[in-house]
Amino acid sequence: MNRFKLDPRTKLLLFFIIGISIFSYLPNYIVDIYIFITLILILLCKKYKSVVIYLIAYCIVDIIIFKGTFILFPIFIYGRYMVLTTTMPEFSLALEKMKVPLGIQIILLVMIRYFPTIRVEFKSILNAMKLRGVNFSPVGFIKHPVKTVEYIYVPLVYSLIKTGDELTIAALTRGLGLYDSRTYLAEIGFSYRDILIVLIYLVVILFGILTKRGLI
């Protein structure tokens, strides 16, 4: 159970704050602070393996390869945190309470369900292709470039199109296309935790702005 459960609307606000911080070209240590905070949030969800993997990946990419220029990494990690801690009913209810237009709601909800589904489909394709001796790797691509494209990429593209259509139909079947208010089993609401984390993020971005302008 997540001991530090945040409202989905708070998570969206924090995502917006992170985006502003990164694309405003604030000091690199601001990016590091946001990554550290996000890792703590994931740790509170008891996703210990994910924390270790992301920490190692960031150290490798940021220090060894890009040397502080990999600014999109915190967006990726925070996006992963949102997926791990937010259910579809909670996110749908949050969008409805925010009065987001119905068309945008459908796009966002289908998009969120899209990537995990594609991941499962991709693994299924890889397992099926291993039986044919086609390995999805740089070495396998060099040895069998035509087979790799034919047996892996073509089915994957077809699966992408088919999955998008199926998810859209599933969303509409569940009443997402109705303009009337829907009934949700999920419950969301703001608490002191939402206020606390928003204040922390705002203090970090304010500190970054003041540092950038030489006021600190």
VENSUL-V484322 format. One record per residue. N is the residue number from 1. SS is DSSP state (2 for helix, 1 for strand, 0 for the rest). PSI is psi in radians with two decimals (none if undefined). D_CENTER is the distance of its C-alpha to the mean C-alpha in Angstrom with 2 decimals. Layout:
BEGIN
((N	SS	PSI	D_CENTER) (N	SS	PSI	D_CENTER))
END
This chain:
BEGIN
((1	0	2.40	19.91) (2	0	2.01	17.66) (3	0	-0.22	20.33) (4	0	1.09	18.30) (5	0	2.23	16.78) (6	0	2.67	15.55) (7	0	2.45	15.91) (8	2	-0.57	12.94) (9	2	-0.59	14.74) (10	2	-0.72	14.80) (11	2	-0.70	11.05) (12	2	-0.68	10.98) (13	2	-0.74	13.95) (14	2	-0.65	12.63) (15	2	-0.70	9.74) (16	2	-0.71	12.81) (17	2	-0.74	14.91) (18	2	-0.75	12.84) (19	2	-0.75	12.92) (20	2	-0.76	16.62) (21	2	-0.77	17.34) (22	2	-0.82	16.05) (23	2	0.03	17.68) (24	0	0.06	20.75) (25	0	0.84	21.51) (26	0	2.91	22.03) (27	0	2.61	23.33) (28	2	-0.53	21.29) (29	2	-0.36	21.74) (30	2	-0.70	19.67) (31	2	-0.74	16.60) (32	2	-0.68	17.78) (33	2	-0.74	18.23) (34	2	-0.67	14.73) (35	2	-0.74	13.49) (36	2	-0.76	16.31) (37	2	-0.75	15.52) (38	2	-0.70	11.90) (39	2	-0.62	13.48) (40	2	-0.73	16.09) (41	2	-0.72	13.88) (42	2	-0.63	12.44) (43	2	-0.64	16.11) (44	2	-0.37	17.30) (45	0	0.07	15.38) (46	0	0.55	17.52) (47	0	1.18	14.91) (48	2	-0.69	17.38) (49	2	-0.72	16.76) (50	2	-0.69	13.10) (51	2	-0.79	14.49) (52	2	-0.77	17.26) (53	2	-0.81	15.35) (54	2	-0.62	13.00) (55	2	-0.77	16.16) (56	2	-0.76	18.26) (57	2	-0.72	15.97) (58	2	-0.72	15.79) (59	2	-0.73	19.53) (60	2	-0.86	20.33) (61	2	-0.79	18.44) (62	2	-0.75	19.26) (63	2	-0.80	22.77) (64	2	-0.79	24.18) (65	2	-1.00	22.72) (66	0	-0.23	21.59) (67	0	0.95	23.40) (68	0	0.08	21.26) (69	0	-0.04	20.11) (70	0	1.34	16.58) (71	0	-0.28	15.13) (72	0	-0.12	11.65) (73	2	-0.75	10.85) (74	2	-0.55	10.10) (75	2	-0.72	7.50) (76	2	-0.82	5.76) (77	2	-0.76	6.82) (78	2	-0.66	6.16) (79	2	-0.69	2.50) (80	2	-0.68	3.80) (81	2	-0.74	6.52) (82	2	-0.72	5.91) (83	2	-0.69	5.60) (84	2	-0.52	8.47) (85	2	0.01	10.47) (86	0	2.15	10.51) (87	0	2.83	12.69) (88	2	-0.77	13.29) (89	2	-0.69	16.64) (90	2	-0.78	15.42) (91	2	-0.71	12.94) (92	2	-0.74	15.79) (93	2	-0.69	18.32) (94	2	-0.76	16.57) (95	2	-0.66	16.50) (96	2	-0.73	20.12) (97	2	-0.47	21.22) (98	0	0.00	19.87) (99	0	0.64	22.06) (100	0	2.37	19.49) (101	0	2.54	21.49) (102	2	-0.69	21.41) (103	2	-0.71	20.63) (104	2	-0.64	17.41) (105	2	-0.81	16.49) (106	2	-0.75	17.13) (107	2	-0.82	15.10) (108	2	-0.76	11.89) (109	2	-0.70	12.54) (110	2	-0.67	13.52) (111	2	-0.70	10.56) (112	2	-0.69	8.20) (113	2	-0.30	11.00) (114	2	-0.88	11.65) (115	2	-0.77	9.47) (116	2	-0.63	10.39) (117	2	-0.72	13.84) (118	2	-0.62	14.20) (119	2	-0.75	13.50) (120	2	-0.75	16.36) (121	2	-0.68	18.50) (122	2	-0.72	18.20) (123	2	-0.66	19.36) (124	2	-0.70	22.17) (125	2	-0.73	23.28) (126	2	-0.75	23.41) (127	2	-0.67	25.47) (128	2	-0.64	27.76) (129	2	-0.46	28.30) (130	2	-0.54	29.23) (131	0	-0.40	32.17) (132	0	0.07	33.32) (133	0	0.30	33.16) (134	0	2.08	30.30) (135	0	2.24	27.85) (136	0	1.56	24.51) (137	0	2.84	25.05) (138	2	-0.69	26.58) (139	2	-0.76	29.93) (140	2	-0.63	29.70) (141	2	-0.66	28.86) (142	2	-0.71	31.86) (143	2	-0.72	34.15) (144	0	1.22	33.21) (145	2	-0.72	31.41) (146	2	-0.78	32.74) (147	2	-0.65	31.98) (148	2	-0.79	28.42) (149	2	-0.74	27.77) (150	2	-0.73	29.82) (151	2	-0.34	28.63) (152	2	-0.98	24.90) (153	2	-0.70	23.63) (154	2	-0.88	25.80) (155	2	-0.58	24.80) (156	2	-0.78	21.09) (157	2	-0.75	21.55) (158	2	-0.70	23.62) (159	2	-0.62	21.06) (160	2	-0.81	18.36) (161	2	-0.80	20.86) (162	2	-0.74	22.08) (163	2	-0.70	18.79) (164	2	-0.76	17.85) (165	2	-0.74	21.31) (166	2	-0.70	21.24) (167	2	-0.66	18.06) (168	2	-0.78	19.61) (169	2	-0.71	22.89) (170	2	-0.71	21.48) (171	2	-0.76	19.86) (172	2	-0.61	23.20) (173	2	-0.59	25.21) (174	0	0.12	23.64) (175	0	0.24	24.88) (176	0	-0.42	21.88) (177	0	-0.04	24.24) (178	0	2.47	26.78) (179	0	-0.25	27.53) (180	0	2.77	28.94) (181	0	2.37	27.10) (182	0	2.77	25.57) (183	0	2.30	26.06) (184	0	2.46	23.17) (185	0	-0.44	23.57) (186	0	2.64	20.61) (187	0	2.32	21.56) (188	0	2.78	19.73) (189	0	2.72	21.39) (190	0	2.64	21.49) (191	0	-3.08	23.11) (192	2	-0.48	24.25) (193	2	-0.69	21.01) (194	2	-0.76	19.19) (195	2	-0.73	22.06) (196	2	-0.85	22.09) (197	2	-0.62	18.51) (198	2	-0.74	18.76) (199	2	-0.71	22.10) (200	2	-0.80	20.85) (201	2	-0.70	18.23) (202	2	-0.66	20.99) (203	2	-0.70	23.51) (204	2	-0.81	21.44) (205	2	-0.61	20.98) (206	2	-0.74	24.66) (207	2	-0.69	25.80) (208	2	-0.71	24.08) (209	2	-0.78	25.77) (210	2	-0.63	29.11) (211	2	-0.72	28.90) (212	2	-0.63	28.19) (213	0	0.04	31.22) (214	0	0.32	33.38) (215	0	-0.20	34.08) (216	0	none	33.17))
END
